[in-house]
Structures are given as structure tokens and as C-alpha cells.
Amino acid sequence: MVKVALIHIDEEWRTGKTISLERLPARGDLVWTRAEERTSGTDMFVVERVMHAECGTNDEEVVYLFVTPYHDYGTTLP
């Protein structure tokens, strides 16, 4: 398991959820936050960039994923 923090890229960067994934995604992969209750907000994102924390700065070894929303569920690939 790898722990990742989502950083949303819109007009400005903002930090989103921290989630655990089976493997580290690559650029272009889709990430689903697996929200228990699906709301009107987007819960699926395209990974634009992966950034590893510098050694010694984070005890939990969190990896940062820069993401953008993926709106076309099931109709087109990113």
C-alpha cells in the first residue's frame, strides 16, 4: 500500500484527500477516491504529475499526486 495526497490543479492548487492505493499510479492513470457516498462532486481524477516527498520531511512517506478532474466516466479515455 502507498499513501498519496491529492493536489488538485484548477485555477489554483488545493490539497484534497489523502488516500491509500495498492500501487503508485503513473502519469495519465485514473485515480478514484472511492467515496462511500457519491455526491455531485467529481471523485475520479487524472494523474498529471507524481512528486515524492524529500527524505526525512514526512514520517508517513506520503507521495503527492497532482490531479485534474475526469468528467467523462466510461465514454472516453483521458
C-alpha positions in Angstrom: 0.0 0.0 0.0 1.1 3.5 -0.8 -0.3 6.6 0.8 -0.9 9.5 -1.6 -2.2 13.1 -1.1 -4.1 14.6 -4.0 -3.3 18.1 -5.1 -6.0 19.5 -7.4 -4.9 21.6 -10.3 -7.6 24.1 -11.3 -7.1 27.9 -11.3 -5.0 27.3 -8.2 -3.6 24.3 -6.4 -5.5 23.0 -3.4 -5.0 19.9 -1.3 -7.6 17.2 -1.4 -7.9 13.8 0.3 -5.1 11.6 1.4 -5.9 8.0 0.3 -4.2 4.6 0.2 -3.7 2.8 -3.1 -2.5 -0.7 -4.0 0.3 0.7 -6.2 1.8 4.1 -7.1 0.0 5.4 -10.2 1.8 6.8 -13.3 1.2 10.0 -15.2 -2.1 9.6 -17.1 -3.6 7.0 -14.8 -7.0 7.4 -13.3 -7.4 7.7 -9.5 -10.8 7.1 -7.9 -11.2 8.4 -4.3 -13.8 5.6 -3.6 -16.1 7.9 -1.7 -18.7 5.9 0.2 -21.4 8.3 -0.8 -21.2 9.6 -4.4 -22.1 13.2 -4.4 -22.4 15.7 -7.2 -18.6 16.4 -6.9 -16.1 14.5 -9.0 -14.4 11.6 -7.4 -12.3 10.4 -10.3 -9.1 12.2 -11.4 -6.3 12.0 -14.0 -2.8 12.0 -12.6 -0.8 14.8 -14.2 2.4 14.6 -12.1 3.8 12.5 -9.2 6.0 14.1 -6.6 7.8 12.2 -3.9 8.5 14.0 -0.5 12.1 14.7 0.3 13.7 12.1 2.7 13.2 13.0 6.3 10.4 15.6 5.8 7.5 13.3 6.2 7.2 10.4 8.6 4.5 8.6 6.7 6.2 8.7 3.3 3.3 10.4 1.6 3.5 10.8 -2.2 1.8 13.8 -3.8 -0.3 13.4 -6.9 -1.1 16.5 -9.0 -4.5 15.7 -10.5 -7.3 17.2 -12.7 -10.9 16.1 -12.6 -12.0 13.3 -15.0 -15.6 14.0 -16.1 -16.3 11.6 -19.0 -16.8 8.4 -17.0 -16.9 5.4 -19.3 -17.3 7.4 -22.5 -13.7 8.4 -23.3 -10.2 7.7 -22.1 -8.1 10.6 -20.8 
